[in-house]
Amino acid sequence: MSESIAFNMTLFRELSDELGEADTLEVLKTFLADTANKMKTLQASCGDRGILKREAHSIKSSSATFGFHQLAQLARELERDSETIPAARLQQVIDQIHEAYEAAARFAHSELLTGELRTA
């Protein structure tokens, strides 16, 4: 792994214990696809603060469920500040969320979606 992300493997393993490994990996794939679409919505919705807040809330909740804490934290901040953040700063925040999502997706594909959860 070449980059560092804020990821909680213990939380992910607890989810896997609860759902089963196969179901957890399927839900993770859905999370990645849905979040990729939410990233597009964030980029296209800079002027609609209600959409930004809703999408940030969804990203926050789902990324926290899987243990992607950096992504969840950034989305939490956008959700909290969505109505008051200056337009000039808004694009920077969306870009940070996008970068965190991309890092999480790379990690998920290389470390989690390998067909079997690693024991490390």
C-alpha positions as a printed Julia matrix, in Angstrom:
120×3 Matrix{Float64}:
   0.0     0.0     0.0
   1.63    3.24   -1.14
  -0.62    5.8     0.5
  -1.96    6.3     3.96
  -5.68    6.63    4.57
  -7.66    6.79    7.76
  -9.22    3.34    7.76
 -10.45    1.26   10.68
  -9.92   -2.41    9.84
 -11.43   -3.5    13.16
 -14.7    -1.76   12.31
 -14.65   -3.31    8.84
 -14.06   -6.78   10.3
 -16.93   -6.3    12.75
 -19.19   -5.45    9.83
 -17.92   -8.52    8.0
 -18.58  -10.69   11.06
 -22.13   -9.35   11.21
 -22.99   -9.58    7.51
 -20.64  -12.3     6.37
 -17.62  -11.73    4.17
 -19.34  -12.18    0.8
 -22.21   -9.82    1.64
 -19.83   -7.24    3.11
 -17.77   -7.22   -0.06
 -20.9    -6.88   -2.22
 -22.14   -3.98   -0.09
 -18.67   -2.42   -0.3
 -18.8    -2.61   -4.11
 -22.2    -0.91   -4.02
 -20.85    1.76   -1.66
 -17.97    2.49   -4.05
 -20.25    2.76   -7.09
 -22.85    4.87   -5.27
 -20.21    7.16   -3.81
 -18.63    7.66   -7.23
 -22.05    8.89   -8.4
 -22.35   11.11   -5.33
 -18.99   12.67   -6.2
 -20.38   13.63   -9.6
 -23.47   15.08   -7.93
 -21.32   17.14   -5.53
 -19.33   18.55   -8.42
 -22.48   19.43  -10.37
 -24.43   20.85   -7.42
 -22.19   23.58   -6.02
 -25.05   26.06   -6.24
 -27.64   23.89   -4.51
 -26.75   23.78   -0.83
 -29.59   21.39   -0.02
 -28.29   18.76   -2.43
 -24.76   19.25   -1.07
 -25.94   18.69    2.48
 -27.93   15.58    1.55
 -25.11   14.01   -0.44
 -22.53   14.86    2.23
 -24.75   13.25    4.87
 -25.04   10.08    2.82
 -21.29    9.91    2.13
 -20.55   10.55    5.81
 -22.81    7.77    7.01
 -21.83    5.1     4.52
 -18.09    5.76    4.66
 -18.17    5.66    8.47
 -19.98    2.32    8.33
 -17.09    0.82    6.36
 -14.38    2.45    8.49
 -13.22    5.13    6.05
 -12.81    7.8     8.72
 -11.02   10.48    6.69
 -13.75   10.44    4.04
 -16.45   10.43    6.73
 -14.86   13.38    8.55
 -14.59   15.52    5.42
 -18.19   14.73    4.46
 -19.3    15.53    8.04
 -17.66   18.95    7.75
 -19.38   19.65    4.42
 -22.71   18.53    5.82
 -22.28   20.8     8.85
 -21.05   23.81    6.86
 -23.0    23.31    3.62
 -25.27   26.31    4.13
 -22.61   28.78    5.27
 -19.37   27.82    3.54
 -18.17   30.53    1.13
 -18.42   29.56   -2.53
 -14.68   30.01   -3.0
 -13.97   27.42   -0.27
 -16.74   25.05   -1.32
 -14.91   23.72   -4.38
 -11.8    23.09   -2.29
 -13.8    21.05    0.2
 -15.47   19.06   -2.57
 -12.03   18.4    -4.1
 -10.74   17.15   -0.72
 -13.72   14.81   -0.4
 -13.1    13.55   -3.93
  -9.42   12.89   -3.17
 -10.33   11.04    0.02
 -12.88    8.96   -1.89
 -10.34    8.09   -4.57
  -7.82    7.01   -1.91
 -10.5     4.93   -0.16
 -11.53    3.32   -3.45
  -7.92    2.45   -4.34
  -7.45    0.96   -0.87
 -10.7    -1.0    -1.1
  -9.76   -2.46   -4.48
  -6.22   -3.38   -3.49
  -6.76   -4.5     0.12
 -10.39   -5.46    0.64
 -11.88   -6.65   -2.65
  -9.24   -9.3    -3.19
 -11.69  -12.16   -2.81
 -10.7   -12.83    0.77
 -10.19  -10.42    3.64
  -6.6   -10.3     4.71
  -5.81  -11.13    8.32
  -3.35   -8.28    8.82
